[in-house]
Amino acid sequence: MEGETKRILVEFKSETGEVAGAPFDLPRDITTDKLQLICNALLQKEETVPYSFFVNDIEITESLEKTLQTQLELETEKILEIIYQPQALFKVQAVTRCTSTIEGHAEAVISVAFSPSGSYLASGSGDTTVRFWDVNTETPHFTCRGHSHWVLSIAWSSDGQKLASGCKKGQVIIWDPNTGKQLGKTLSGHRQWITCLAWEPLHLNPECRRLASSSKDATIKIWDTVLCQCLVTMSSHVQSVTCIKWGGTGLIYSASQDRTIKVWRGSDGVMCRTLEGHGHWVNTLALNTDWVMKTGAFDPSKAQIVPQPVRGSLEQLQQQALERYNSAKGEEPEKLISGSDDFTMFLWQPETDKKSIARMTGHQQLINDVKFSPDGRVVASASFDKSVKLWNGKTGQYIASLRGHVQAVYQITWSADSRLICSSSADSTLKVYDVKTRKLLMDLPGHADEVYAVDWSPDGQRVASGGKDKVLKMWRR
């Protein structure tokens, strides 16, 4: 018996529970590479797709045997289910060095954002300007003056043709990234400063006309950016609205300091339901389709070295965006995660239910940023307790803590292939983590003070960061 390898009956299942082929008998010491070959042969895909495999929520990293050793109760009579998950076809390299430090802003950089195809970069600052930067030459491109107070929030429309910025005076301005000029009139109507901006997703409206803005005055306004007028004002929150998201089915989600999250119909501004559960201010929201809606019709696996804007007719772009949205969302309704000052997060399915799926506890300080991975499987959360934590995107289960920062973590951003996370912190560094090994890959010092904002370009080529030292840094591999 010693010389014989033990065998086991297994069947492959997808994340949604579809069984691939009949159960069959495999040696227990089979490696992940061989599982890849078997899985690809079973599914008969045209291209070979990389997969990762899980048994009882534990990933098979080397061989099946080693994974099974950690699990005591295993009946040999029963069929072992191996869950396969397709991974991104392309790989994003970790950024390792700062390629340029671009001066220009006269005050702290509060937000940085790449356009959906990664061909433009914009930043908003306390010096009242919005700046566009050339990502290829890494030089300043346009300086947009129009606000008379700090620019607190910026947002790209998902066709990449417009950038909205909101300031502390409560005004919203739309900019053209090609010329650096203002489009239309200034949108004013809020009585307090703007906290967040969200565009209508590309697959719902290829013209990207409508923009939602939330404010400290506890209201949300929907604007027509062509006619430059307010279409509807949504008021039901009793304290500052901190964050808004425009969902892929036309619903708008808003989080507030009154401890609630409200769901609104984007078409006419009617309130659908209120999600309650947090014991303190709700700071941040994330949807599992955020990344796909942010990038619109842009497919990162077809990215080129020199970023190109996505071209095509409105119908084509809408169709591409809709296909990408549907494949990212899958069969289930959208999932929403909220992070709060009460140190917890909740996972919701707000389209259908006002009860939460899970309450996610573990952080020891307030939660500042939450992001779903581009494939929607993992959630990363950044907190003032100096850690970044990973959670299961379907169930809300805790996975791991990523340590390394020595002060509050402000923002996190995912690489397009969902394999890496970059975080920015008050300790003046950026850190890059590998999600699979849950280890620190790169420590990126260089900023002279706190780093408030970080963004990884959708084509995976570069990371931009900005903070209290007024400079914008570009990082590449």
Salt bridges, closest charged atoms under 4 A:
GLU15 OE2 - ARG377 NE 2.75
GLU15 OE2 - LYS394 NZ 3.88
ASP25 OD2 - ARG7 NE 2.56
GLU59 OE2 - LYS436 NZ 3.48
GLU62 OE1 - LYS66 NZ 2.65
GLU65 OE2 - ARG28 NE 3.63
GLU81 OE2 - LYS13 NZ 3.02
ASP127 OD2 - HIS105 ND1 3.18
GLU200 OE1 - ARG210 NE 3.07
ASP217 OD2 - HIS190 ND1 3.30
ASP224 OD2 - ARG209 NH2 2.71
ASP258 OD2 - HIS237 ND1 3.11
ASP268 OD2 - ARG265 NH2 2.78
ASP290 OD2 - LYS245 NZ 3.48
ASP299 OD2 - LYS302 NZ 3.03
GLU332 OE1 - LYS335 NZ 2.55
ASP342 OD2 - HIS278 ND1 3.23
ASP369 OD2 - LYS371 NZ 2.99
ASP375 OD2 - ARG377 NH1 3.25
ASP385 OD2 - HIS363 ND1 3.05
ASP417 OD2 - ARG419 NH1 3.30
ASP427 OD2 - HIS405 ND1 3.15
ASP443 OD1 - LYS431 NZ 2.69
ASP455 OD1 - LYS294 NZ 3.79
ASP469 OD2 - HIS447 ND1 3.02
